Amino acid sequence: MSIPLDQIANMPAYSPYYPMPPARYRNVRFQYIYFRADVSAIDRVLPACFEASDDGFCAAIGIAIPWSANYGQFEESVLIVKCKLRAPVAPVPEGKAAGDRGQVGYFVPVAFLNSRSSIPAGREIYGTPKVFAEIEVGMDERVMYTDTRLAGVSVMSLRSTMHRAAGVEELPELVPSWRLKVIPSADGRGADVMQIIDGAKATSDVTVHVCRAGDGTVQFNPSPIYDLSGFTPQEYFGAHYVEMDYTEEYAEIVHDFLKQT
């Protein structure tokens, strides 16, 4: 008996490459470092539907995932930039939150991972611009580090401490968490999918085990691909360490450029 089309989640049709959400995560360690970058560097990585915030706020994040029900163990590093939603947003179904012109949020220009299955899942479901890299997350005495390497060279390096007590309420609310999901057409005629996705609401069932604060630094080096060297920090705003369990559900489509109404 053939496979009903409405039962095919992803490819291969008879044995999907990755499980669909929800995905449960346990004891995930997050390293956040906040800084100000040159606004021109942010402009360079933003799609035209977003406008860089005047304050140049950014966050570099290192993540160590020891256990994920859907993807196993892996490490990740992420850059997020503060921006405004510049595109008009089409009406959305009742009960959904529509973005507004000028709404402030945070965009993910790139996410580096050393995982096989979570990269296509992140790109195809959430539109997160995940790319493969060599990543090491660890501790050197009291300093936590996340090193991201491409072709043997560091492209993003995080260092932070966690010597101060902190409450969860002190963490910056980096929401909405926007991605631009783009899937090209097989016939070369532009995109089949182009959507603004908010990934913030995908996180649920959160249990925070540890929340600490400290100081941090980030170093970006030139690279012929995924170059972030223009993000050299001009000012730092501290760092946080969080260890938690959570569930990753489906995200929200804020705007679909190809289905205007």
ROZA-325984 format. One line per field, with one value per residue: residue number from 1; residue in one letter; x, y, z of N, C-alpha, C in turn. Coordinates in steps of 0.05 Angstrom, whole numbers. Example, Ala and Ser with C-alpha at 12.3 -4.5 7.8 and 13.67 -1.06 7.14 Angstrom:
% ROZA-325984
k = (1  2) .
r = (a  s) .
n.X = (264  257) .
n.Y = (-114  -45) .
n.Z = (156  142) .
ca.X = (246  273) .
ca.Y = (-90  -21) .
ca.Z = (156  143) .
c.X = (264  258) .
c.Y = (-66  1) .
c.Z = (156  157) .
END
This chain:
% ROZA-325984
k = (1  2  3  4  5  6  7  8  9  10  11  12  13  14  15  16  17  18  19  20  21  22  23  24  25  26  27  28  29  30  31  32  33  34  35  36  37  38  39  40  41  42  43  44  45  46  47  48  49  50  51  52  53  54  55  56  57  58  59  60  61  62  63  64  65  66  67  68  69  70  71  72  73  74  75  76  77  78  79  80  81  82  83  84  85  86  87  88  89  90  91  92  93  94  95  96  97  98  99  100  101  102  103  104  105  106  107  108  109  110  111  112  113  114  115  116  117  118  119  120  121  122  123  124  125  126  127  128  129  130  131  132  133  134  135  136  137  138  139  140  141  142  143  144  145  146  147  148  149  150  151  152  153  154  155  156  157  158  159  160  161  162  163  164  165  166  167  168  169  170  171  172  173  174  175  176  177  178  179  180  181  182  183  184  185  186  187  188  189  190  191  192  193  194  195  196  197  198  199  200  201  202  203  204  205  206  207  208  209  210  211  212  213  214  215  216  217  218  219  220  221  222  223  224  225  226  227  228  229  230  231  232  233  234  235  236  237  238  239  240  241  242  243  244  245  246  247  248  249  250  251  252  253  254  255  256  257  258  259  260  261) .
r = (m  s  i  p  l  d  q  i  a  n  m  p  a  y  s  p  y  y  p  m  p  p  a  r  y  r  n  v  r  f  q  y  i  y  f  r  a  d  v  s  a  i  d  r  v  l  p  a  c  f  e  a  s  d  d  g  f  c  a  a  i  g  i  a  i  p  w  s  a  n  y  g  q  f  e  e  s  v  l  i  v  k  c  k  l  r  a  p  v  a  p  v  p  e  g  k  a  a  g  d  r  g  q  v  g  y  f  v  p  v  a  f  l  n  s  r  s  s  i  p  a  g  r  e  i  y  g  t  p  k  v  f  a  e  i  e  v  g  m  d  e  r  v  m  y  t  d  t  r  l  a  g  v  s  v  m  s  l  r  s  t  m  h  r  a  a  g  v  e  e  l  p  e  l  v  p  s  w  r  l  k  v  i  p  s  a  d  g  r  g  a  d  v  m  q  i  i  d  g  a  k  a  t  s  d  v  t  v  h  v  c  r  a  g  d  g  t  v  q  f  n  p  s  p  i  y  d  l  s  g  f  t  p  q  e  y  f  g  a  h  y  v  e  m  d  y  t  e  e  y  a  e  i  v  h  d  f  l  k  q  t) .
n.X = (17  12  40  -1  -9  -20  3  56  110  163  221  260  199  180  209  219  269  276  243  179  158  128  192  231  277  332  369  397  449  457  493  496  517  517  520  540  540  567  519  518  539  499  458  478  467  413  350  308  259  266  292  350  360  371  405  441  441  460  463  505  504  518  506  497  473  458  421  369  304  289  334  381  448  482  518  513  516  495  477  442  404  380  322  274  209  196  165  97  46  6  -65  -79  -103  -157  -141  -87  -24  -10  44  68  82  143  147  187  237  276  324  350  408  444  456  499  515  533  505  470  415  384  394  369  317  310  316  276  227  224  251  300  365  406  471  525  580  643  640  655  637  650  683  734  766  735  712  666  664  651  668  668  682  702  727  773  785  771  709  672  677  663  667  654  636  604  594  560  498  433  366  313  279  312  333  341  285  283  247  197  223  251  254  271  240  258  247  271  243  236  238  268  244  245  222  188  169  165  169  158  177  161  197  193  149  150  175  161  137  179  232  275  338  386  408  451  495  546  607  626  658  664  690  699  721  748  718  711  659  596  612  624  655  649  621  648  650  629  614  600  547  543  533  498  485  447  414  370  308  263  209  203  158  114  124  104  73  84  81  65  95  82  29  -10  -66) .
n.Y = (-24  44  107  152  219  260  243  247  274  295  285  224  198  149  141  190  241  271  274  305  366  362  375  351  378  371  396  437  482  550  605  673  733  801  858  919  933  960  995  992  942  908  924  901  846  842  824  860  869  883  932  959  969  1031  1030  989  939  873  801  747  678  618  548  487  425  370  330  314  297  292  303  287  294  357  417  489  555  622  684  742  800  864  895  927  913  923  911  913  875  820  805  760  696  696  706  700  735  793  823  891  949  976  950  927  878  817  790  731  724  683  615  570  501  435  391  338  323  364  410  410  405  453  491  478  475  519  560  577  601  556  530  484  475  469  462  478  474  492  492  530  530  581  604  603  578  584  561  572  544  548  515  504  552  601  633  656  671  660  682  678  694  671  690  719  720  712  727  696  735  776  768  791  803  774  780  793  734  733  700  694  655  620  583  559  556  497  503  547  596  641  642  589  590  644  672  709  686  676  651  652  636  582  556  521  493  503  493  523  510  534  601  651  709  749  771  783  768  775  751  762  736  746  713  675  657  666  712  750  790  845  855  869  881  943  960  929  893  858  789  726  662  605  546  497  459  446  448  445  471  481  540  609  636  699  732  722  728  711  700  742  779) .
n.Z = (0  -17  8  41  19  55  101  99  129  123  82  75  47  66  113  152  156  203  267  276  311  378  410  462  509  553  609  583  568  567  542  545  515  515  472  438  370  308  271  216  206  223  188  141  144  147  119  72  95  146  193  220  290  323  367  360  386  403  412  429  429  461  461  494  483  517  514  472  453  400  368  391  419  415  397  393  364  363  332  347  327  343  317  273  249  183  139  114  145  128  141  195  220  267  335  328  332  299  265  266  227  243  291  345  349  347  304  273  241  229  249  279  278  302  288  253  241  265  236  182  201  231  190  152  181  218  192  210  199  196  196  183  228  262  330  397  464  530  595  624  679  714  670  618  552  482  422  353  291  223  167  196  223  272  274  307  374  441  508  577  646  707  758  790  827  798  777  739  721  708  659  592  550  493  448  397  364  307  243  173  132  76  18  -41  -108  -147  -202  -211  -210  -172  -103  -69  -18  27  85  146  208  275  326  381  411  407  449  507  570  608  653  696  719  735  740  726  728  696  666  597  534  462  402  334  272  206  149  89  80  111  139  196  215  218  264  309  377  406  455  517  552  594  616  615  645  635  654  633  624  570  523  453  410  354  313  299  242  221  177  109  50  0  -1  -2  22) .
ca.X = (0  28  39  -19  7  -24  17  85  119  186  233  246  171  175  224  227  296  275  216  166  154  146  218  238  305  338  395  410  464  457  512  488  534  503  539  532  556  563  493  523  544  472  445  489  457  384  333  296  234  274  309  367  355  392  424  461  442  463  470  518  494  530  487  505  449  468  400  345  289  286  359  405  466  496  524  503  522  475  478  416  407  356  313  246  195  191  145  69  39  -21  -82  -74  -127  -165  -126  -59  -13  1  66  61  104  158  149  215  242  303  327  372  420  457  459  519  510  548  485  461  386  370  398  347  291  309  313  251  204  224  265  325  387  426  493  543  606  656  633  662  627  662  691  762  763  709  704  653  672  639  685  656  703  697  752  795  790  750  693  658  687  650  679  639  636  577  601  539  471  414  340  303  266  332  341  328  264  292  223  194  248  244  270  259  241  258  252  270  227  252  241  286  229  242  217  162  162  179  152  170  170  168  203  193  127  154  186  142  144  206  241  301  353  408  409  474  504  574  618  633  670  659  710  692  743  739  714  699  631  584  630  612  677  640  606  667  635  637  608  588  525  542  528  482  486  421  411  341  293  241  197  202  133  114  127  82  78  76  74  71  98  71  0  -21  -95) .
ca.Y = (0  68  125  175  244  277  231  251  298  305  264  207  195  124  143  218  246  281  275  331  375  375  363  356  383  370  405  452  504  574  626  697  756  824  878  937  931  981  991  984  913  896  929  883  819  842  826  887  872  892  956  957  987  1052  1025  968  918  846  781  723  656  591  529  459  408  343  310  323  273  290  307  277  313  374  444  510  583  639  713  755  829  879  908  934  900  944  903  911  847  813  796  732  685  706  693  702  761  804  843  917  964  989  933  921  850  807  773  712  723  657  597  549  476  411  369  331  323  388  431  411  411  481  507  471  480  546  580  586  598  539  520  466  485  456  478  467  489  480  509  531  540  594  617  586  586  572  566  564  544  541  510  505  579  611  655  669  659  671  677  692  684  668  693  734  708  726  715  693  760  795  762  808  789  776  772  769  722  730  688  696  628  621  558  565  539  477  511  570  621  653  626  576  598  667  679  717  667  683  627  655  621  553  546  517  473  510  490  534  499  552  627  666  732  754  788  767  780  760  757  753  737  745  687  679  651  673  731  767  806  872  856  874  896  970  963  905  897  836  762  708  633  592  517  491  439  458  435  462  465  495  569  625  651  726  744  706  747  699  696  768  780) .
ca.Z = (0  -19  31  36  18  79  123  95  144  109  66  56  53  81  138  154  166  231  279  277  339  397  416  490  514  582  620  562  579  549  548  531  518  503  464  417  345  288  258  188  205  225  162  120  147  150  95  68  111  173  195  244  312  325  388  352  406  393  432  419  447  459  472  495  486  523  508  458  445  371  354  405  432  397  406  375  370  349  333  343  325  348  292  271  226  164  119  123  150  119  163  204  232  293  357  322  336  275  268  256  216  264  315  352  356  344  281  274  214  225  272  273  293  294  287  226  237  273  216  163  215  237  166  138  197  230  176  223  180  209  179  198  236  285  354  423  487  553  617  631  706  717  645  599  525  458  398  327  271  196  153  215  233  289  263  330  399  464  535  598  673  719  787  805  828  781  775  712  713  699  631  572  535  465  433  381  354  279  221  147  120  46  4  -70  -126  -162  -230  -212  -212  -146  -79  -64  9  38  108  171  228  303  340  410  423  405  473  528  591  616  680  698  741  743  727  737  712  696  645  574  510  437  381  307  254  178  136  62  81  137  152  217  226  223  289  332  398  413  483  528  571  612  606  632  642  642  649  635  608  556  499  428  395  328  315  288  216  225  151  86  28  -25  2  5  21) .
c.X = (18  23  20  -3  3  -11  47  94  143  199  255  217  166  190  235  254  297  246  205  162  129  172  225  268  309  366  411  424  466  477  504  508  522  523  526  551  550  537  497  527  517  457  453  476  426  370  318  271  240  292  324  359  378  412  444  462  443  467  483  511  509  511  499  480  459  447  377  330  289  313  384  421  480  502  516  513  505  482  450  421  380  348  284  234  186  169  117  62  10  -38  -76  -100  -132  -150  -96  -50  0  23  57  86  117  160  178  216  271  304  352  385  434  458  478  513  529  530  477  431  373  374  376  320  289  304  285  226  203  237  290  348  410  446  512  570  617  651  642  652  638  668  721  764  736  699  691  660  655  656  671  677  693  724  776  801  766  735  678  667  676  665  663  642  607  579  580  512  453  388  331  291  286  340  327  308  270  270  211  222  244  264  256  262  238  265  250  253  245  256  257  271  223  238  190  151  178  161  170  159  178  172  200  172  129  164  164  153  173  210  270  315  374  405  430  481  534  582  626  646  664  680  700  716  733  737  703  670  621  601  616  633  670  626  624  652  647  632  595  567  522  536  511  488  459  423  382  332  271  232  196  178  136  114  102  90  67  67  83  72  85  41  -13  -52  -105) .
c.Y = (25  87  148  201  261  265  233  277  311  281  249  201  171  123  171  222  256  279  303  340  362  360  371  358  382  380  420  477  526  594  651  719  779  846  897  935  956  975  983  954  898  900  908  856  818  841  852  891  881  916  954  977  1006  1046  1003  945  890  827  757  701  631  571  501  442  379  322  324  299  270  291  297  299  330  401  464  537  600  668  724  785  842  895  915  920  923  937  905  881  842  804  766  722  696  691  694  731  771  824  870  931  979  974  926  891  843  787  756  711  697  642  575  525  454  386  363  335  349  411  432  416  440  498  503  478  510  568  591  581  582  529  503  480  467  474  463  486  476  501  507  546  555  609  597  596  571  580  555  566  534  537  512  531  588  635  670  655  674  663  692  679  683  670  708  719  725  712  714  720  781  791  781  791  793  766  797  760  714  715  694  669  630  593  563  546  521  486  537  596  632  634  613  584  623  678  690  699  679  657  628  638  591  540  544  497  478  506  500  523  518  578  644  689  735  773  771  783  762  769  746  757  735  717  692  672  658  692  750  786  835  876  860  891  923  976  937  911  873  810  746  679  622  562  510  468  455  441  454  453  478  525  583  638  679  739  726  724  737  693  721  766  808) .
c.Z = (0  5  25  38  43  104  120  108  131  94  81  65  71  108  141  167  195  241  279  306  351  402  445  493  545  588  598  575  559  560  532  536  502  496  443  394  328  273  229  185  207  199  141  121  148  122  95  85  140  172  221  265  315  346  383  371  393  417  417  439  441  473  471  502  492  515  495  448  415  356  367  418  411  410  384  383  352  353  330  343  330  323  294  246  207  144  130  125  143  143  169  217  260  315  353  326  310  280  256  246  240  290  320  359  351  322  283  246  209  251  263  290  284  293  258  223  245  253  196  177  221  213  154  155  206  213  189  204  192  188  196  204  258  310  379  445  512  574  620  658  709  693  627  571  505  434  373  305  244  181  171  229  250  276  285  355  423  490  556  625  683  749  803  804  810  781  746  702  703  670  612  557  505  447  420  371  325  262  195  134  90  35  -26  -86  -142  -191  -233  -214  -184  -123  -79  -37  17  61  131  193  256  318  370  423  421  431  495  549  602  646  682  723  752  727  741  718  715  674  621  552  486  417  355  289  225  167  109  60  110  153  171  229  231  249  313  353  404  442  492  549  589  599  625  625  651  636  653  618  594  533  476  412  368  333  303  262  220  199  129  61  2  -24  12  3  21) .
END
